[in-house]
Amino acid sequence: NMKLQNISIFCNGSRGDIQPYVAVGVALKKSGYTIRLLTASMHKPFVESFGLQQVDIFADDKTDFSPSAHTDFISSGKF
């Protein structure tokens, strides 16, 4: 039997929304698994403070949807 070693957890929302997934990730890590949380970049410091890997997969509403982000995107002509 091959034991599953890597687990990716998709979670999105506020810190309060992802906190339960971080807790699950910490418990799984203690059991020997490699855990990766796929979430918004704004959660990176929080997730990594528990020794878990964070991967940006969702838009960060505080930066990705700001007026300057829209202006930069439109100005780039790459749409």
All heavy atoms as a GROMACS GRO file, in nm:
protein
  611
    1ASN      N    1   0.083  -0.120   0.000
    1ASN     CA    2   0.000   0.000   0.000
    1ASN      C    3   0.086   0.125   0.000
    1ASN      O    4   0.176   0.139   0.082
    1ASN     CB    5  -0.089   0.005   0.124
    1ASN     CG    6  -0.221  -0.063   0.104
    1ASN    OD1    7  -0.261  -0.088  -0.009
    1ASN    ND2    8  -0.290  -0.093   0.212
    2MET      N    9   0.050   0.218  -0.088
    2MET     CA   10   0.121   0.345  -0.093
    2MET      C   11   0.044   0.447  -0.010
    2MET      O   12  -0.075   0.467  -0.030
    2MET     CB   13   0.133   0.394  -0.237
    2MET     CG   14   0.212   0.523  -0.249
    2MET     SD   15   0.217   0.590  -0.416
    2MET     CE   16   0.331   0.479  -0.491
    3LYS      N   17   0.112   0.510   0.084
    3LYS     CA   18   0.048   0.609   0.169
    3LYS      C   19   0.046   0.745   0.100
    3LYS      O   20   0.148   0.789   0.047
    3LYS     CB   21   0.122   0.620   0.303
    3LYS     CG   22   0.057   0.716   0.398
    3LYS     CD   23   0.133   0.725   0.528
    3LYS     CE   24   0.070   0.829   0.616
    3LYS     NZ   25   0.148   0.857   0.735
    4LEU      N   26  -0.067   0.810   0.102
    4LEU     CA   27  -0.080   0.945   0.049
    4LEU      C   28   0.008   1.038   0.131
    4LEU      O   29   0.000   1.039   0.254
    4LEU     CB   30  -0.226   0.989   0.056
    4LEU     CG   31  -0.260   1.129   0.010
    4LEU    CD1   32  -0.238   1.141  -0.140
    4LEU    CD2   33  -0.404   1.161   0.042
    5GLN      N   34   0.093   1.116   0.066
    5GLN     CA   35   0.187   1.202   0.138
    5GLN      C   36   0.156   1.350   0.125
    5GLN      O   37   0.189   1.428   0.213
    5GLN     CB   38   0.329   1.178   0.086
    5GLN     CG   39   0.380   1.039   0.111
    5GLN     CD   40   0.397   1.009   0.259
    5GLN    OE1   41   0.446   1.091   0.336
    5GLN    NE2   42   0.356   0.891   0.301
    6ASN      N   43   0.097   1.392   0.013
    6ASN     CA   44   0.073   1.534  -0.014
    6ASN      C   45  -0.076   1.561  -0.020
    6ASN      O   46  -0.149   1.491  -0.089
    6ASN     CB   47   0.136   1.574  -0.147
    6ASN     CG   48   0.286   1.552  -0.147
    6ASN    OD1   49   0.356   1.601  -0.060
    6ASN    ND2   50   0.335   1.475  -0.243
    7ILE      N   51  -0.118   1.667   0.048
    7ILE     CA   52  -0.259   1.705   0.048
    7ILE      C   53  -0.269   1.854   0.017
    7ILE      O   54  -0.198   1.935   0.078
    7ILE     CB   55  -0.327   1.676   0.183
    7ILE    CG1   56  -0.325   1.526   0.211
    7ILE    CG2   57  -0.471   1.731   0.185
    7ILE    CD1   58  -0.378   1.488   0.347
    8SER      N   59  -0.354   1.888  -0.080
    8SER     CA   60  -0.382   2.028  -0.112
    8SER      C   61  -0.523   2.060  -0.068
    8SER      O   62  -0.616   1.984  -0.096
    8SER     CB   63  -0.370   2.053  -0.263
    8SER     OG   64  -0.237   2.035  -0.305
    9ILE      N   65  -0.539   2.170   0.003
    9ILE     CA   66  -0.670   2.212   0.054
    9ILE      C   67  -0.707   2.344  -0.012
    9ILE      O   68  -0.635   2.442   0.000
    9ILE     CB   69  -0.665   2.229   0.208
    9ILE    CG1   70  -0.623   2.098   0.276
    9ILE    CG2   71  -0.800   2.278   0.260
    9ILE    CD1   72  -0.598   2.111   0.425
   10PHE      N   73  -0.819   2.344  -0.082
   10PHE     CA   74  -0.871   2.466  -0.143
   10PHE      C   75  -0.959   2.538  -0.041
   10PHE      O   76  -1.049   2.477   0.016
   10PHE     CB   77  -0.959   2.433  -0.265
   10PHE     CG   78  -0.883   2.382  -0.382
   10PHE    CD1   79  -0.848   2.248  -0.390
   10PHE    CD2   80  -0.848   2.466  -0.486
   10PHE    CE1   81  -0.779   2.199  -0.499
   10PHE    CE2   82  -0.779   2.419  -0.595
   10PHE     CZ   83  -0.744   2.285  -0.601
   11CYS      N   84  -0.932   2.666  -0.018
   11CYS     CA   85  -1.017   2.743   0.073
   11CYS      C   86  -1.011   2.890   0.033
   11CYS      O   87  -0.908   2.938  -0.013
   11CYS     CB   88  -0.978   2.723   0.218
   11CYS     SG   89  -0.804   2.748   0.256
   12ASN      N   90  -1.122   2.958   0.050
   12ASN     CA   91  -1.131   3.098   0.011
   12ASN      C   92  -1.218   3.173   0.110
   12ASN      O   93  -1.300   3.114   0.178
   12ASN     CB   94  -1.188   3.110  -0.130
   12ASN     CG   95  -1.164   3.246  -0.191
   12ASN    OD1   96  -1.076   3.321  -0.149
   12ASN    ND2   97  -1.242   3.281  -0.290
   13GLY      N   98  -1.199   3.303   0.117
   13GLY     CA   99  -1.280   3.386   0.205
   13GLY      C  100  -1.193   3.468   0.297
   13GLY      O  101  -1.076   3.493   0.271
   14SER      N  102  -1.252   3.508   0.407
   14SER     CA  103  -1.181   3.588   0.507
   14SER      C  104  -1.090   3.496   0.591
   14SER      O  105  -1.095   3.373   0.579
   14SER     CB  106  -1.281   3.658   0.598
   14SER     OG  107  -1.348   3.562   0.678
   15ARG      N  108  -1.013   3.557   0.677
   15ARG     CA  109  -0.927   3.476   0.766
   15ARG      C  110  -1.012   3.380   0.848
   15ARG      O  111  -0.974   3.265   0.869
   15ARG     CB  112  -0.846   3.567   0.857
   15ARG     CG  113  -0.760   3.487   0.952
   15ARG     CD  114  -0.680   3.572   1.043
   15ARG     NE  115  -0.643   3.492   1.158
   15ARG     CZ  116  -0.564   3.533   1.254
   15ARG    NH1  117  -0.513   3.653   1.250
   15ARG    NH2  118  -0.536   3.456   1.355
   16GLY      N  119  -1.126   3.427   0.895
   16GLY     CA  120  -1.214   3.339   0.973
   16GLY      C  121  -1.266   3.222   0.892
   16GLY      O  122  -1.293   3.116   0.948
   17ASP      N  123  -1.278   3.240   0.761
   17ASP     CA  124  -1.323   3.130   0.675
   17ASP      C  125  -1.214   3.026   0.654
   17ASP      O  126  -1.244   2.906   0.645
   17ASP     CB  127  -1.365   3.184   0.537
   17ASP     CG  128  -1.490   3.269   0.542
   17ASP    OD1  129  -1.581   3.238   0.621
   17ASP    OD2  130  -1.496   3.369   0.467
   18ILE      N  131  -1.089   3.070   0.646
   18ILE     CA  132  -0.982   2.973   0.620
   18ILE      C  133  -0.920   2.915   0.746
   18ILE      O  134  -0.854   2.812   0.742
   18ILE     CB  135  -0.872   3.033   0.530
   18ILE    CG1  136  -0.790   3.136   0.603
   18ILE    CG2  137  -0.927   3.084   0.400
   18ILE    CD1  138  -0.652   3.153   0.545
   19GLN      N  139  -0.944   2.979   0.859
   19GLN     CA  140  -0.882   2.934   0.985
   19GLN      C  141  -0.911   2.786   1.017
   19GLN      O  142  -0.819   2.714   1.057
   19GLN     CB  143  -0.926   3.024   1.100
   19GLN     CG  144  -0.847   3.004   1.225
   19GLN     CD  145  -0.865   3.120   1.323
   19GLN    OE1  146  -0.902   3.231   1.285
   19GLN    NE2  147  -0.839   3.093   1.448
   20PRO      N  148  -1.034   2.736   0.997
   20PRO     CA  149  -1.057   2.594   1.025
   20PRO      C  150  -0.974   2.501   0.935
   20PRO      O  151  -0.930   2.395   0.978
   20PRO     CB  152  -1.207   2.575   0.998
   20PRO     CG  153  -1.266   2.711   1.009
   20PRO     CD  154  -1.158   2.806   0.965
   21TYR      N  155  -0.950   2.544   0.810
   21TYR     CA  156  -0.870   2.463   0.719
   21TYR      C  157  -0.723   2.463   0.760
   21TYR      O  158  -0.654   2.363   0.744
   21TYR     CB  159  -0.886   2.514   0.575
   21TYR     CG  160  -1.027   2.501   0.526
   21TYR    CD1  161  -1.113   2.611   0.524
   21TYR    CD2  162  -1.076   2.378   0.483
   21TYR    CE1  163  -1.243   2.599   0.480
   21TYR    CE2  164  -1.206   2.366   0.440
   21TYR     CZ  165  -1.290   2.475   0.439
   21TYR     OH  166  -1.420   2.463   0.396
   22VAL      N  167  -0.678   2.574   0.815
   22VAL     CA  168  -0.541   2.581   0.867
   22VAL      C  169  -0.529   2.484   0.985
   22VAL      O  170  -0.431   2.410   0.995
   22VAL     CB  171  -0.504   2.725   0.909
   22VAL    CG1  172  -0.372   2.728   0.985
   22VAL    CG2  173  -0.497   2.816   0.787
   23ALA      N  174  -0.629   2.481   1.072
   23ALA     CA  175  -0.626   2.389   1.186
   23ALA      C  176  -0.621   2.243   1.140
   23ALA      O  177  -0.544   2.163   1.195
   23ALA     CB  178  -0.748   2.413   1.276
   24VAL      N  179  -0.698   2.210   1.039
   24VAL     CA  180  -0.696   2.074   0.983
   24VAL      C  181  -0.558   2.046   0.924
   24VAL      O  182  -0.501   1.938   0.943
   24VAL     CB  183  -0.808   2.055   0.877
   24VAL    CG1  184  -0.789   1.927   0.799
   24VAL    CG2  185  -0.944   2.058   0.943
   25GLY      N  186  -0.505   2.145   0.851
   25GLY     CA  187  -0.372   2.130   0.792
   25GLY      C  188  -0.264   2.106   0.895
   25GLY      O  189  -0.176   2.021   0.877
   26VAL      N  190  -0.270   2.177   1.006
   26VAL     CA  191  -0.171   2.160   1.113
   26VAL      C  192  -0.180   2.018   1.170
   26VAL      O  193  -0.078   1.952   1.192
   26VAL     CB  194  -0.191   2.267   1.223
   26VAL    CG1  195  -0.110   2.233   1.348
   26VAL    CG2  196  -0.154   2.404   1.170
   27ALA      N  197  -0.301   1.970   1.193
   27ALA     CA  198  -0.319   1.834   1.246
   27ALA      C  199  -0.265   1.729   1.148
   27ALA      O  200  -0.198   1.634   1.190
   27ALA     CB  201  -0.466   1.809   1.277
   28LEU      N  202  -0.294   1.748   1.021
   28LEU     CA  203  -0.244   1.654   0.920
   28LEU      C  204  -0.092   1.659   0.910
   28LEU      O  205  -0.027   1.555   0.893
   28LEU     CB  206  -0.308   1.682   0.784
   28LEU     CG  207  -0.456   1.647   0.772
   28LEU    CD1  208  -0.515   1.707   0.645
   28LEU    CD2  209  -0.474   1.496   0.774
   29LYS      N  210  -0.036   1.778   0.919
   29LYS     CA  211   0.110   1.792   0.914
   29LYS      C  212   0.175   1.717   1.030
   29LYS      O  213   0.278   1.651   1.012
   29LYS     CB  214   0.149   1.939   0.916
   29LYS     CG  215   0.299   1.960   0.902
   29LYS     CD  216   0.335   2.106   0.901
   29LYS     CE  217   0.487   2.116   0.894
   29LYS     NZ  218   0.535   2.250   0.902
   30LYS      N  219   0.115   1.725   1.148
   30LYS     CA  220   0.167   1.653   1.265
   30LYS      C  221   0.163   1.502   1.244
   30LYS      O  222   0.239   1.429   1.308
   30LYS     CB  223   0.088   1.690   1.390
   30LYS     CG  224   0.120   1.829   1.441
   30LYS     CD  225   0.039   1.862   1.565
   30LYS     CE  226   0.069   2.003   1.612
   30LYS     NZ  227  -0.012   2.040   1.728
   31SER      N  228   0.074   1.457   1.154
   31SER     CA  229   0.063   1.314   1.124
   31SER      C  230   0.156   1.272   1.010
   31SER      O  231   0.150   1.159   0.964
   31SER     CB  232  -0.081   1.278   1.087
   31SER     OG  233  -0.166   1.298   1.197
   32GLY      N  234   0.237   1.367   0.961
   32GLY     CA  235   0.338   1.332   0.861
   32GLY      C  236   0.306   1.370   0.717
   32GLY      O  237   0.382   1.335   0.628
   33TYR      N  238   0.198   1.438   0.696
   33TYR     CA  239   0.162   1.478   0.560
   33TYR      C  240   0.224   1.613   0.524
   33TYR      O  241   0.250   1.695   0.611
   33TYR     CB  242   0.009   1.488   0.546
   33TYR     CG  243  -0.060   1.357   0.563
   33TYR    CD1  244  -0.112   1.320   0.686
   33TYR    CD2  245  -0.075   1.269   0.457
   33TYR    CE1  246  -0.176   1.199   0.704
   33TYR    CE2  247  -0.139   1.147   0.473
   33TYR     CZ  248  -0.188   1.112   0.596
   33TYR     OH  249  -0.251   0.992   0.613
   34THR      N  250   0.242   1.635   0.394
   34THR     CA  251   0.282   1.765   0.342
   34THR      C  252   0.155   1.836   0.300
   34THR      O  253   0.078   1.784   0.219
   34THR     CB  254   0.377   1.748   0.221
   34THR    OG1  255   0.492   1.677   0.263
   34THR    CG2  256   0.417   1.884   0.164
   35ILE      N  257   0.132   1.953   0.358
   35ILE     CA  258   0.006   2.024   0.337
   35ILE      C  259   0.031   2.153   0.260
   35ILE      O  260   0.124   2.227   0.289
   35ILE     CB  261  -0.061   2.059   0.472
   35ILE    CG1  262  -0.079   1.933   0.556
   35ILE    CG2  263  -0.192   2.132   0.451
   35ILE    CD1  264  -0.164   1.826   0.492
   36ARG      N  265  -0.059   2.177   0.166
   36ARG     CA  266  -0.054   2.299   0.085
   36ARG      C  267  -0.195   2.359   0.086
   36ARG      O  268  -0.291   2.290   0.052
   36ARG     CB  269  -0.011   2.261  -0.056
   36ARG     CG  270   0.004   2.367  -0.153
   36ARG     CD  271   0.050   2.309  -0.286
   36ARG     NE  272   0.058   2.165  -0.276
   36ARG     CZ  273   0.131   2.086  -0.353
   36ARG    NH1  274   0.202   2.134  -0.447
   36ARG    NH2  275   0.130   1.958  -0.337
   37LEU      N  276  -0.207   2.485   0.126
   37LEU     CA  277  -0.336   2.554   0.121
   37LEU      C  278  -0.338   2.643  -0.003
   37LEU      O  279  -0.251   2.728  -0.020
   37LEU     CB  280  -0.360   2.639   0.246
   37LEU     CG  281  -0.442   2.570   0.355
   37LEU    CD1  282  -0.363   2.461   0.421
   37LEU    CD2  283  -0.495   2.669   0.453
   38LEU      N  284  -0.438   2.624  -0.086
   38LEU     CA  285  -0.455   2.703  -0.207
   38LEU      C  286  -0.560   2.808  -0.176
   38LEU      O  287  -0.678   2.775  -0.156
   38LEU     CB  288  -0.498   2.614  -0.323
   38LEU     CG  289  -0.391   2.514  -0.368
   38LEU    CD1  290  -0.401   2.386  -0.288
   38LEU    CD2  291  -0.400   2.488  -0.514
   39THR      N  292  -0.516   2.933  -0.167
   39THR     CA  293  -0.604   3.041  -0.124
   39THR      C  294  -0.552   3.174  -0.177
   39THR      O  295  -0.461   3.176  -0.260
   39THR     CB  296  -0.617   3.040   0.030
   39THR    OG1  297  -0.716   3.130   0.070
   39THR    CG2  298  -0.486   3.067   0.099
   40ALA      N  299  -0.606   3.284  -0.131
   40ALA     CA  300  -0.564   3.417  -0.176
   40ALA      C  301  -0.432   3.457  -0.111
   40ALA      O  302  -0.401   3.416   0.002
   40ALA     CB  303  -0.671   3.521  -0.142
   41SER      N  304  -0.355   3.541  -0.182
   41SER     CA  305  -0.223   3.581  -0.134
   41SER      C  306  -0.228   3.656   0.000
   41SER      O  307  -0.132   3.652   0.075
   41SER     CB  308  -0.152   3.667  -0.239
   41SER     OG  309  -0.225   3.785  -0.265
   42MET      N  310  -0.340   3.720   0.029
   42MET     CA  311  -0.349   3.795   0.155
   42MET      C  312  -0.339   3.704   0.277
   42MET      O  313  -0.311   3.750   0.387
   42MET     CB  314  -0.479   3.876   0.161
   42MET     CG  315  -0.604   3.795   0.167
   42MET     SD  316  -0.748   3.906   0.167
   42MET     CE  317  -0.881   3.787   0.163
   43HIS      N  318  -0.360   3.573   0.258
   43HIS     CA  319  -0.353   3.478   0.370
   43HIS      C  320  -0.216   3.415   0.387
   43HIS      O  321  -0.195   3.337   0.480
   43HIS     CB  322  -0.458   3.368   0.352
   43HIS     CG  323  -0.597   3.418   0.351
   43HIS    ND1  324  -0.650   3.494   0.452
   43HIS    CD2  325  -0.696   3.406   0.258
   43HIS    CE1  326  -0.776   3.525   0.424
   43HIS    NE2  327  -0.805   3.474   0.306
   44LYS      N  328  -0.122   3.446   0.298
   44LYS     CA  329   0.011   3.384   0.302
   44LYS      C  330   0.079   3.395   0.439
   44LYS      O  331   0.123   3.293   0.493
   44LYS     CB  332   0.098   3.441   0.192
   44LYS     CG  333   0.232   3.373   0.179
   44LYS     CD  334   0.310   3.430   0.061
   44LYS     CE  335   0.439   3.356   0.043
   44LYS     NZ  336   0.434   3.259  -0.065
   45PRO      N  337   0.089   3.515   0.498
   45PRO     CA  338   0.157   3.523   0.629
   45PRO      C  339   0.089   3.436   0.736
   45PRO      O  340   0.157   3.371   0.816
   45PRO     CB  341   0.149   3.671   0.666
   45PRO     CG  342   0.128   3.742   0.536
   45PRO     CD  343   0.049   3.648   0.450
   46PHE      N  344  -0.043   3.437   0.737
   46PHE     CA  345  -0.117   3.359   0.837
   46PHE      C  346  -0.092   3.209   0.817
   46PHE      O  347  -0.058   3.138   0.912
   46PHE     CB  348  -0.266   3.391   0.828
   46PHE     CG  349  -0.352   3.310   0.921
   46PHE    CD1  350  -0.342   3.327   1.057
   46PHE    CD2  351  -0.443   3.218   0.871
   46PHE    CE1  352  -0.422   3.252   1.145
   46PHE    CE2  353  -0.523   3.144   0.956
   46PHE     CZ  354  -0.511   3.161   1.094
   47VAL      N  355  -0.108   3.161   0.696
   47VAL     CA  356  -0.091   3.018   0.666
   47VAL      C  357   0.053   2.974   0.696
   47VAL      O  358   0.075   2.872   0.761
   47VAL     CB  359  -0.128   2.989   0.519
   47VAL    CG1  360  -0.092   2.847   0.480
   47VAL    CG2  361  -0.277   3.013   0.496
   48GLU      N  362   0.150   3.052   0.648
   48GLU     CA  363   0.290   3.013   0.666
   48GLU      C  364   0.335   3.023   0.812
   48GLU      O  365   0.430   2.956   0.850
   48GLU     CB  366   0.379   3.094   0.574
   48GLU     CG  367   0.359   3.055   0.428
   48GLU     CD  368   0.450   3.128   0.332
   48GLU    OE1  369   0.514   3.229   0.372
   48GLU    OE2  370   0.456   3.084   0.216
   49SER      N  371   0.265   3.103   0.893
   49SER     CA  372   0.303   3.112   1.035
   49SER      C  373   0.279   2.980   1.108
   49SER      O  374   0.333   2.959   1.217
   49SER     CB  375   0.227   3.226   1.104
   49SER     OG  376   0.090   3.193   1.124
   50PHE      N  377   0.201   2.891   1.047
   50PHE     CA  378   0.175   2.758   1.105
   50PHE      C  379   0.259   2.651   1.038
   50PHE      O  380   0.235   2.531   1.058
   50PHE     CB  381   0.026   2.724   1.094
   50PHE     CG  382  -0.059   2.808   1.185
   50PHE    CD1  383  -0.117   2.925   1.139
   50PHE    CD2  384  -0.080   2.771   1.317
   50PHE    CE1  385  -0.194   3.004   1.223
   50PHE    CE2  386  -0.156   2.849   1.402
   50PHE     CZ  387  -0.213   2.966   1.355
   51GLY      N  388   0.353   2.693   0.954
   51GLY     CA  389   0.442   2.596   0.888
   51GLY      C  390   0.379   2.526   0.770
   51GLY      O  391   0.429   2.422   0.726
   52LEU      N  392   0.272   2.582   0.717
   52LEU     CA  393   0.206   2.524   0.600
   52LEU      C  394   0.244   2.603   0.476
   52LEU      O  395   0.273   2.722   0.483
   52LEU     CB  396   0.054   2.526   0.619
   52LEU     CG  397   0.000   2.458   0.744
   52LEU    CD1  398  -0.150   2.478   0.755
   52LEU    CD2  399   0.036   2.310   0.746
   53GLN      N  400   0.240   2.534   0.363
   53GLN     CA  401   0.269   2.600   0.236
   53GLN      C  402   0.143   2.668   0.184
   53GLN      O  403   0.034   2.612   0.192
   53GLN     CB  404   0.318   2.496   0.135
   53GLN     CG  405   0.363   2.552   0.004
   53GLN     CD  406   0.408   2.444  -0.092
   53GLN    OE1  407   0.377   2.326  -0.074
   53GLN    NE2  408   0.481   2.482  -0.193
   54GLN      N  409   0.156   2.789   0.130
   54GLN     CA  410   0.043   2.863   0.073
   54GLN      C  411   0.068   2.884  -0.075
   54GLN      O  412   0.178   2.918  -0.117
   54GLN     CB  413   0.027   2.998   0.144
   54GLN     CG  414  -0.097   3.077   0.105
   54GLN     CD  415  -0.076   3.166  -0.017
   54GLN    OE1  416   0.034   3.192  -0.058
   54GLN    NE2  417  -0.186   3.210  -0.073
   55VAL      N  418  -0.036   2.861  -0.157
   55VAL     CA  419  -0.029   2.882  -0.301
   55VAL      C  420  -0.140   2.978  -0.341
   55VAL      O  421  -0.256   2.956  -0.306
   55VAL     CB  422  -0.044   2.748  -0.377
   55VAL    CG1  423  -0.041   2.771  -0.528
   55VAL    CG2  424   0.064   2.650  -0.335
   56ASP      N  425  -0.103   3.085  -0.414
   56ASP     CA  426  -0.203   3.182  -0.461
   56ASP      C  427  -0.288   3.118  -0.570
   56ASP      O  428  -0.235   3.074  -0.672
   56ASP     CB  429  -0.135   3.306  -0.520
   56ASP     CG  430  -0.051   3.381  -0.420
   56ASP    OD1  431  -0.072   3.364  -0.299
   56ASP    OD2  432   0.034   3.457  -0.464
   57ILE      N  433  -0.418   3.114  -0.548
   57ILE     CA  434  -0.506   3.060  -0.651
   57ILE      C  435  -0.632   3.145  -0.668
   57ILE      O  436  -0.691   3.147  -0.775
   57ILE     CB  437  -0.542   2.913  -0.622
   57ILE    CG1  438  -0.612   2.851  -0.743
   57ILE    CG2  439  -0.623   2.898  -0.497
   57ILE    CD1  440  -0.623   2.702  -0.740
   58PHE      N  441  -0.670   3.218  -0.565
   58PHE     CA  442  -0.789   3.303  -0.572
   58PHE      C  443  -0.746   3.450  -0.577
   58PHE      O  444  -0.642   3.486  -0.524
   58PHE     CB  445  -0.880   3.281  -0.451
   58PHE     CG  446  -0.938   3.144  -0.444
   58PHE    CD1  447  -0.895   3.053  -0.349
   58PHE    CD2  448  -1.035   3.104  -0.535
   58PHE    CE1  449  -0.948   2.926  -0.343
   58PHE    CE2  450  -1.089   2.976  -0.530
   58PHE     CZ  451  -1.046   2.887  -0.434
   59ALA      N  452  -0.829   3.531  -0.639
   59ALA     CA  453  -0.802   3.675  -0.644
   59ALA      C  454  -0.807   3.732  -0.503
   59ALA      O  455  -0.888   3.692  -0.420
   59ALA     CB  456  -0.905   3.744  -0.732
   60ASP      N  457  -0.718   3.825  -0.479
   60ASP     CA  458  -0.714   3.895  -0.350
   60ASP      C  459  -0.794   4.024  -0.367
   60ASP      O  460  -0.751   4.116  -0.436
   60ASP     CB  461  -0.568   3.925  -0.315
   60ASP     CG  462  -0.551   3.991  -0.180
   60ASP    OD1  463  -0.651   4.043  -0.126
   60ASP    OD2  464  -0.439   3.992  -0.130
   61ASP      N  465  -0.910   4.031  -0.306
   61ASP     CA  466  -1.000   4.145  -0.328
   61ASP      C  467  -0.943   4.277  -0.280
   61ASP      O  468  -0.985   4.383  -0.323
   61ASP     CB  469  -1.138   4.120  -0.269
   61ASP     CG  470  -1.137   4.100  -0.119
   61ASP    OD1  471  -1.029   4.087  -0.060
   61ASP    OD2  472  -1.247   4.095  -0.061
   62LYS      N  473  -0.843   4.273  -0.192
   62LYS     CA  474  -0.785   4.398  -0.143
   62LYS      C  475  -0.684   4.458  -0.240
   62LYS      O  476  -0.658   4.577  -0.237
   62LYS     CB  477  -0.721   4.377  -0.007
   62LYS     CG  478  -0.824   4.346   0.099
   62LYS     CD  479  -0.762   4.333   0.234
   62LYS     CE  480  -0.876   4.301   0.330
   62LYS     NZ  481  -0.841   4.293   0.465
   63THR      N  482  -0.626   4.376  -0.327
   63THR     CA  483  -0.528   4.428  -0.422
   63THR      C  484  -0.570   4.406  -0.567
   63THR      O  485  -0.553   4.493  -0.650
   63THR     CB  486  -0.389   4.366  -0.398
   63THR    OG1  487  -0.400   4.223  -0.407
   63THR    CG2  488  -0.333   4.405  -0.264
   64ASP      N  489  -0.623   4.289  -0.598
   64ASP     CA  490  -0.655   4.256  -0.737
   64ASP      C  491  -0.773   4.335  -0.792
   64ASP      O  492  -0.786   4.349  -0.914
   64ASP     CB  493  -0.683   4.106  -0.752
   64ASP     CG  494  -0.561   4.022  -0.721
   64ASP    OD1  495  -0.448   4.075  -0.733
   64ASP    OD2  496  -0.577   3.905  -0.685
   65PHE      N  497  -0.860   4.384  -0.706
   65PHE     CA  498  -0.978   4.457  -0.753
   65PHE      C  499  -0.973   4.606  -0.718
   65PHE      O  500  -1.072   4.675  -0.725
   65PHE     CB  501  -1.106   4.395  -0.696
   65PHE     CG  502  -1.124   4.253  -0.740
   65PHE    CD1  503  -1.128   4.150  -0.647
   65PHE    CD2  504  -1.136   4.221  -0.874
   65PHE    CE1  505  -1.144   4.018  -0.687
   65PHE    CE2  506  -1.152   4.090  -0.915
   65PHE     CZ  507  -1.156   3.988  -0.822
   66SER      N  508  -0.855   4.652  -0.682
   66SER     CA  509  -0.842   4.794  -0.650
   66SER      C  510  -0.849   4.877  -0.778
   66SER      O  511  -0.819   4.826  -0.887
   66SER     CB  512  -0.709   4.820  -0.580
   66SER     OG  513  -0.602   4.802  -0.671
   67PRO      N  514  -0.888   5.005  -0.768
   67PRO     CA  515  -0.893   5.089  -0.889
   67PRO      C  516  -0.760   5.095  -0.963
   67PRO      O  517  -0.757   5.092  -1.086
   67PRO     CB  518  -0.932   5.226  -0.833
   67PRO     CG  519  -1.007   5.195  -0.708
   67PRO     CD  520  -0.939   5.072  -0.652
   68SER      N  521  -0.648   5.098  -0.890
   68SER     CA  522  -0.518   5.103  -0.957
   68SER      C  523  -0.488   4.974  -1.033
   68SER      O  524  -0.427   4.977  -1.140
   68SER     CB  525  -0.406   5.135  -0.858
   68SER     OG  526  -0.394   5.032  -0.763
   69ALA      N  527  -0.532   4.860  -0.980
   69ALA     CA  528  -0.512   4.733  -1.051
   69ALA      C  529  -0.590   4.732  -1.182
   69ALA      O  530  -0.540   4.685  -1.284
   69ALA     CB  531  -0.554   4.616  -0.963
   70HIS      N  532  -0.712   4.784  -1.179
   70HIS     CA  533  -0.791   4.792  -1.303
   70HIS      C  534  -0.725   4.885  -1.403
   70HIS      O  535  -0.718   4.853  -1.522
   70HIS     CB  536  -0.933   4.839  -1.273
   70HIS     CG  537  -1.014   4.737  -1.202
   70HIS    ND1  538  -1.136   4.766  -1.146
   70HIS    CD2  539  -0.994   4.606  -1.176
   70HIS    CE1  540  -1.186   4.659  -1.090
   70HIS    NE2  541  -1.101   4.561  -1.107
   71THR      N  542  -0.678   5.000  -1.358
   71THR     CA  543  -0.612   5.096  -1.447
   71THR      C  544  -0.487   5.035  -1.509
   71THR      O  545  -0.466   5.046  -1.630
   71THR     CB  546  -0.575   5.224  -1.369
   71THR    OG1  547  -0.694   5.280  -1.313
   71THR    CG2  548  -0.508   5.326  -1.459
   72ASP      N  549  -0.407   4.967  -1.427
   72ASP     CA  550  -0.286   4.902  -1.478
   72ASP      C  551  -0.320   4.796  -1.582
   72ASP      O  552  -0.254   4.784  -1.685
   72ASP     CB  553  -0.205   4.839  -1.364
   72ASP     CG  554  -0.147   4.942  -1.269
   72ASP    OD1  555  -0.144   5.063  -1.304
   72ASP    OD2  556  -0.106   4.903  -1.159
   73PHE      N  557  -0.423   4.718  -1.555
   73PHE     CA  558  -0.465   4.611  -1.647
   73PHE      C  559  -0.510   4.669  -1.781
   73PHE      O  560  -0.467   4.626  -1.887
   73PHE     CB  561  -0.578   4.529  -1.583
   73PHE     CG  562  -0.634   4.424  -1.675
   73PHE    CD1  563  -0.561   4.311  -1.707
   73PHE    CD2  564  -0.761   4.439  -1.729
   73PHE    CE1  565  -0.613   4.214  -1.790
   73PHE    CE2  566  -0.814   4.343  -1.814
   73PHE     CZ  567  -0.740   4.230  -1.845
   74ILE      N  568  -0.595   4.771  -1.775
   74ILE     CA  569  -0.646   4.833  -1.898
   74ILE      C  570  -0.533   4.902  -1.975
   74ILE      O  571  -0.522   4.891  -2.097
   74ILE     CB  572  -0.761   4.929  -1.867
   74ILE    CG1  573  -0.882   4.849  -1.817
   74ILE    CG2  574  -0.798   5.013  -1.989
   74ILE    CD1  575  -0.992   4.931  -1.758
   75SER      N  576  -0.445   4.969  -1.903
   75SER     CA  577  -0.333   5.039  -1.966
   75SER      C  578  -0.235   4.942  -2.035
   75SER      O  579  -0.171   4.979  -2.133
   75SER     CB  580  -0.255   5.121  -1.863
   75SER     OG  581  -0.338   5.220  -1.808
   76SER      N  582  -0.227   4.821  -1.984
   76SER     CA  583  -0.133   4.724  -2.040
   76SER      C  584  -0.176   4.680  -2.180
   76SER      O  585  -0.091   4.638  -2.259
   76SER     CB  586  -0.120   4.602  -1.949
   76SER     OG  587  -0.237   4.521  -1.959
   77GLY      N  588  -0.307   4.686  -2.210
   77GLY     CA  589  -0.355   4.639  -2.341
   77GLY      C  590  -0.353   4.489  -2.356
   77GLY      O  591  -0.376   4.437  -2.464
   78LYS      N  592  -0.327   4.416  -2.252
   78LYS     CA  593  -0.317   4.269  -2.256
   78LYS      C  594  -0.444   4.203  -2.205
   78LYS      O  595  -0.444   4.126  -2.112
   78LYS     CB  596  -0.196   4.222  -2.175
   78LYS     CG  597  -0.065   4.272  -2.228
   78LYS     CD  598   0.050   4.228  -2.141
   78LYS     CE  599   0.179   4.287  -2.190
   78LYS     NZ  600   0.291   4.251  -2.105
   79PHE      N  601  -0.555   4.236  -2.268
   79PHE     CA  602  -0.681   4.175  -2.227
   79PHE      C  603  -0.757   4.122  -2.345
   79PHE      O  604  -0.728   4.142  -2.457
   79PHE     CB  605  -0.768   4.269  -2.144
   79PHE     CG  606  -0.791   4.404  -2.206
   79PHE    CD1  607  -0.899   4.426  -2.287
   79PHE    CD2  608  -0.703   4.509  -2.183
   79PHE    CE1  609  -0.921   4.550  -2.343
   79PHE    CE2  610  -0.724   4.633  -2.239
   79PHE     CZ  611  -0.832   4.654  -2.320
   0.00000   0.00000   0.00000
